[in-house]
Amino acid sequence: MTTAFIFPGQGAQAIGMGRALAEAYPAARAVFDEVDAALGESLSALIWEGEIETLTLTRNAQPALMATSLAAMRALEAEGVAVTRAACVAGHSLGEYSALAAAGALSVTDAARLLRIRGEAMQDAVPVGEGAMAAILGLDLAAVRAVADEAAQGETCQAANDNDPAQVVVSGHKAAVERAAALAKERGAKRAMLLPVSAPFHCALMQPAADVMAEALAEVEIKAPAVPLVANVRAEAVSDPDTIRTLLVEQVTGAVRWRESVAWMAGQGVTETWEIGAGKALSGMVRRIDRSLATRAVGTPEEVRAAAGAE
């Protein structure tokens, strides 16, 4: 089997995630300690014992999901599975930072600080209530782009996440996104629902956040990853640190090309994906993109041991 390690994005967060890993593996516990130190607060206490509403805030969810993914990666390493077991890594939106940290391109400390900055910058880019995102189910990317263009009417409305053949997310001004959702239903979408997010991610309205990230990323060391990163905005592998830095800035306003990324990996010979961290949402997307790909979730001690035992 040729494997890709994939890392989840926002929406996968849950109270208690990663706690069993931290209790079972000292190396996993060390990740949470490092993230707490990097942020100057006990994010781990929020993750394990806090309120889901607070954890879901973008500034918290982004570093928390990265910490959980890296804890799972460190647990895998403790069981003898290195990141080089994978042919490549990829992450959905913020998961790209988890993927880079797992592959040694970013330190855990830098990834945590960058994601805190990213979360706050994305939240601050658009006043609350002015932006929105909606998931369109049952229309392909071309159809959703046509809907978004028609719904914009001088405002911003863009296809933001091309998740799988039957799920595309649009992002932009709230009124335009609402028009797009209504229009999508008229065009045959099975469902079109506004998402419970605090800002319109991955569209042109995020340009102020992209500017913030350009400054923050300029001051951080990025090394060549141990295995290539399949980048969100290119849907193909990259390894050059300067290219990665540029693409992480572009990613803030650019679409997450997840469907194309998975298809690219399959075209390069990948036969299975391991979802490293919280939840199983990406595994579901992978199966809808290419049924020939095997999937495995690696987010609990039991799943880590099962993955290591499958070697």
C-alpha positions as CSV (number, residue, x, y, z in Angstrom):
1,M,0.0,0.0,0.0
2,T,1.2,3.5,-0.8
3,T,0.0,5.8,1.9
4,A,-0.8,9.5,2.3
5,F,-1.1,11.1,5.7
6,I,-3.9,13.6,5.8
7,F,-4.8,16.2,8.5
8,P,-8.2,17.5,9.4
9,G,-9.4,21.1,9.4
10,Q,-11.9,23.2,11.3
11,G,-15.1,21.5,12.2
12,A,-13.4,18.3,13.5
13,Q,-12.9,19.8,17.0
14,A,-14.5,18.0,20.0
15,I,-14.0,18.4,23.8
16,G,-11.7,15.7,25.0
17,M,-9.9,15.1,21.7
18,G,-6.3,13.9,22.1
19,R,-6.6,13.3,25.9
20,A,-6.3,9.5,25.7
21,L,-3.3,10.0,23.4
22,A,-1.6,12.3,26.0
23,E,-2.3,9.8,28.8
24,A,-1.0,6.9,26.8
25,Y,2.1,8.4,25.2
26,P,4.5,10.8,26.8
27,A,5.5,12.1,23.4
28,A,1.9,13.0,22.7
29,R,1.6,14.8,26.1
30,A,4.7,16.8,25.2
31,V,3.0,18.2,22.1
32,F,0.2,19.7,24.2
33,D,2.7,21.0,26.7
34,E,4.6,22.7,23.9
35,V,1.5,24.3,22.4
36,D,0.5,25.6,25.8
37,A,3.9,27.1,26.3
38,A,3.9,28.6,22.8
39,L,0.6,30.3,23.4
40,G,1.2,31.2,27.0
41,E,-2.0,29.6,28.2
42,S,-3.5,26.2,28.9
43,L,-5.1,25.4,25.6
44,S,-5.0,21.7,26.6
45,A,-7.3,22.4,29.5
46,L,-9.8,24.0,27.1
47,I,-9.5,21.1,24.7
48,W,-10.1,18.5,27.4
49,E,-12.4,20.2,29.9
50,G,-13.7,23.4,28.4
51,E,-16.9,24.4,26.6
52,I,-17.3,23.5,23.0
53,E,-18.4,27.0,22.1
54,T,-15.1,28.4,23.3
55,L,-13.1,25.6,21.6
56,T,-14.9,26.3,18.3
57,L,-13.7,29.9,18.2
58,T,-11.4,30.1,15.3
59,R,-8.5,31.4,17.4
60,N,-8.7,28.3,19.6
61,A,-9.9,25.6,17.1
62,Q,-7.0,26.0,14.7
63,P,-4.1,25.4,17.1
64,A,-6.1,22.9,19.1
65,L,-6.7,20.7,16.0
66,M,-3.0,21.0,15.1
67,A,-2.0,19.9,18.6
68,T,-4.3,16.9,18.4
69,S,-2.9,15.9,15.0
70,L,0.7,16.2,16.1
71,A,0.0,14.3,19.3
72,A,-1.3,11.4,17.1
73,M,1.7,11.7,14.9
74,R,4.1,11.5,17.9
75,A,2.2,8.5,19.2
76,L,2.6,6.8,15.8
77,E,6.3,7.6,15.9
78,A,6.5,6.0,19.4
79,E,5.0,2.9,17.9
80,G,7.7,2.9,15.2
81,V,5.8,4.6,12.3
82,A,7.7,7.6,11.0
83,V,6.2,10.3,8.7
84,T,8.4,8.9,6.0
85,R,6.0,5.9,6.0
86,A,3.8,8.2,3.9
87,A,4.5,9.1,0.3
88,C,3.2,12.6,0.9
89,V,1.2,14.6,3.4
90,A,-1.8,16.9,2.9
91,G,-4.1,18.9,5.2
92,H,-7.5,20.6,4.8
93,S,-7.1,24.3,5.3
94,L,-5.5,24.7,8.8
95,G,-4.6,21.0,8.5
96,E,-1.9,22.1,6.0
97,Y,0.0,23.5,9.0
98,S,-0.4,20.2,10.9
99,A,0.9,18.4,7.8
100,L,3.9,20.6,7.6
101,A,4.7,20.2,11.3
102,A,4.3,16.5,11.1
103,A,6.8,16.5,8.1
104,G,9.3,18.6,10.0
105,A,8.9,21.7,7.9
106,L,7.5,23.8,10.8
107,S,8.2,23.4,14.5
108,V,5.2,22.7,16.7
109,T,5.8,26.0,18.5
110,D,5.8,28.0,15.3
111,A,2.7,26.1,13.9
112,A,0.8,26.9,17.1
113,R,1.7,30.6,17.1
114,L,1.0,30.9,13.3
115,L,-2.4,29.3,13.7
116,R,-3.3,31.5,16.6
117,I,-2.4,34.5,14.5
118,R,-4.2,33.0,11.5
119,G,-7.4,32.3,13.5
120,E,-7.5,35.9,14.9
121,A,-6.7,37.5,11.6
122,M,-9.4,35.5,9.7
123,Q,-11.9,36.4,12.4
124,D,-11.0,40.1,12.3
125,A,-10.9,40.4,8.5
126,V,-14.7,40.7,8.3
127,P,-17.1,42.2,10.9
128,V,-19.3,39.5,12.5
129,G,-22.5,39.1,10.6
130,E,-21.2,40.5,7.3
131,G,-19.9,37.2,5.9
132,A,-21.1,33.7,5.6
133,M,-20.4,30.3,4.1
134,A,-22.8,27.7,2.8
135,A,-22.4,24.0,1.8
136,I,-23.9,23.1,-1.5
137,L,-24.6,19.3,-1.8
138,G,-25.4,17.6,-5.1
139,L,-23.8,20.1,-7.6
140,D,-20.4,19.9,-9.1
141,L,-17.7,22.6,-8.9
142,A,-18.6,24.1,-12.3
143,A,-22.3,24.4,-11.4
144,V,-21.5,25.9,-8.0
145,R,-19.1,28.4,-9.6
146,A,-21.9,29.5,-12.0
147,V,-24.3,29.9,-9.1
148,A,-21.8,31.9,-7.1
149,D,-21.0,34.2,-10.0
150,E,-24.7,34.8,-10.6
151,A,-25.5,35.4,-6.9
152,A,-22.6,37.8,-6.3
153,Q,-24.4,40.9,-7.8
154,G,-21.4,43.1,-7.1
155,E,-20.6,41.4,-3.8
156,T,-18.1,38.6,-3.1
157,C,-19.3,35.1,-3.5
158,Q,-16.8,32.3,-4.4
159,A,-16.4,28.6,-4.4
160,A,-14.2,28.2,-1.3
161,N,-13.9,24.5,-0.6
162,D,-14.1,21.9,-3.3
163,N,-14.4,19.0,-0.9
164,D,-15.7,16.1,-3.0
165,P,-17.8,15.5,-6.1
166,A,-21.0,16.3,-4.4
167,Q,-20.0,19.0,-1.8
168,V,-18.7,22.5,-2.6
169,V,-18.7,25.3,-0.1
170,V,-19.3,28.9,-1.1
171,S,-18.0,31.9,0.9
172,G,-18.5,35.7,0.8
173,H,-20.9,38.4,1.8
174,K,-23.8,37.0,3.7
175,A,-26.5,38.3,1.4
176,A,-24.7,36.9,-1.7
177,V,-24.1,33.5,0.0
178,E,-27.8,33.4,0.9
179,R,-28.7,34.2,-2.7
180,A,-26.3,31.4,-3.9
181,A,-27.9,28.9,-1.5
182,A,-31.4,29.7,-2.9
183,L,-30.2,29.6,-6.5
184,A,-28.4,26.3,-6.0
185,K,-31.6,24.7,-4.8
186,E,-33.4,26.0,-7.9
187,R,-30.6,24.4,-10.0
188,G,-31.1,21.0,-8.4
189,A,-28.9,21.0,-5.3
190,K,-30.0,18.3,-2.8
191,R,-29.2,20.7,0.0
192,A,-27.8,24.2,0.5
193,M,-27.2,25.1,4.1
194,L,-25.5,28.0,5.8
195,L,-22.6,26.8,8.0
196,P,-22.1,27.7,11.6
197,V,-18.8,29.6,11.0
198,S,-17.7,32.9,12.3
199,A,-16.2,34.3,9.1
200,P,-16.2,33.8,5.3
201,F,-13.0,31.8,4.9
202,H,-11.1,31.2,1.7
203,C,-12.5,34.1,-0.4
204,A,-11.3,37.5,-1.4
205,L,-12.8,39.1,1.8
206,M,-9.9,37.4,3.7
207,Q,-7.3,39.6,2.0
208,P,-6.5,41.5,5.3
209,A,-5.8,38.1,7.0
210,A,-3.6,37.1,4.1
211,D,-1.6,40.3,4.6
212,V,-1.2,39.5,8.3
213,M,0.0,36.0,7.5
214,A,2.5,37.2,4.9
215,E,4.2,39.2,7.7
216,A,4.0,36.4,10.2
217,L,5.3,33.7,7.8
218,A,8.2,35.9,6.7
219,E,9.6,35.7,10.2
220,V,9.4,31.9,10.6
221,E,11.8,29.2,9.5
222,I,10.3,26.7,7.0
223,K,12.4,23.6,6.2
224,A,12.0,21.2,3.3
225,P,9.4,18.7,4.5
226,A,10.6,15.0,5.0
227,V,7.9,14.0,2.4
228,P,6.2,16.3,-0.1
229,L,3.2,18.4,0.8
230,V,0.2,18.3,-1.5
231,A,-0.8,22.0,-1.3
232,N,-4.4,23.1,-1.0
233,V,-4.2,25.9,-3.6
234,R,-2.2,23.9,-6.2
235,A,-3.6,20.3,-5.7
236,E,-0.1,18.9,-6.4
237,A,3.1,18.2,-4.4
238,V,5.6,20.9,-3.3
239,S,8.7,20.7,-1.2
240,D,10.5,24.0,-1.6
241,P,10.3,26.1,1.6
242,D,9.9,29.4,-0.2
243,T,7.1,28.0,-2.4
244,I,5.4,26.6,0.7
245,R,5.6,30.0,2.4
246,T,4.0,31.7,-0.6
247,L,1.2,29.1,-0.9
248,L,0.4,29.4,2.8
249,V,-0.4,33.1,2.2
250,E,-2.3,32.4,-1.0
251,Q,-4.3,29.7,0.9
252,V,-6.0,32.3,3.1
253,T,-8.0,33.7,0.2
254,G,-7.6,30.8,-2.2
255,A,-9.9,27.8,-2.6
256,V,-9.2,24.5,-0.8
257,R,-8.9,22.1,-3.8
258,W,-9.4,19.0,-1.7
259,R,-11.1,16.9,-4.4
260,E,-8.4,17.6,-6.9
261,S,-5.7,17.0,-4.2
262,V,-7.0,13.5,-3.5
263,A,-7.4,12.7,-7.2
264,W,-3.8,13.9,-7.7
265,M,-2.5,11.6,-4.9
266,A,-4.4,8.7,-6.4
267,G,-2.9,9.5,-9.8
268,Q,0.5,9.3,-8.3
269,G,-0.1,5.8,-6.9
270,V,-1.4,6.5,-3.4
271,T,-3.7,3.6,-2.4
272,E,-4.7,4.5,1.1
273,T,-5.0,7.6,3.4
274,W,-4.5,7.8,7.1
275,E,-6.4,10.7,8.7
276,I,-4.2,11.8,11.6
277,G,-6.0,13.6,14.4
278,A,-9.6,14.4,15.3
279,G,-12.6,12.9,13.5
280,K,-13.2,11.1,10.3
281,A,-14.6,13.8,8.0
282,L,-11.7,13.7,5.5
283,S,-11.9,9.9,5.2
284,G,-15.6,10.3,4.1
285,M,-14.6,12.8,1.5
286,V,-11.8,10.6,0.3
287,R,-14.2,7.7,-0.2
288,R,-16.6,9.9,-2.2
289,I,-13.7,11.1,-4.4
290,D,-12.2,7.7,-5.1
291,R,-13.8,4.5,-3.9
292,S,-10.7,2.6,-4.7
293,L,-8.7,4.4,-1.9
294,A,-8.6,2.7,1.5
295,T,-9.0,5.0,4.5
296,R,-7.9,4.7,8.1
297,A,-8.6,7.1,11.1
298,V,-5.6,7.5,13.5
299,G,-6.8,9.6,16.4
300,T,-7.0,7.3,19.5
301,P,-4.4,5.0,21.2
302,E,-6.3,2.0,19.8
303,E,-6.3,3.4,16.3
304,V,-2.5,4.2,16.6
305,R,-1.7,0.7,17.7
306,A,-3.9,-0.8,14.9
307,A,-2.1,1.4,12.3
308,A,1.3,0.4,13.7
309,G,0.3,-3.2,13.7
310,A,-0.8,-3.1,10.1
311,E,2.7,-2.4,9.0
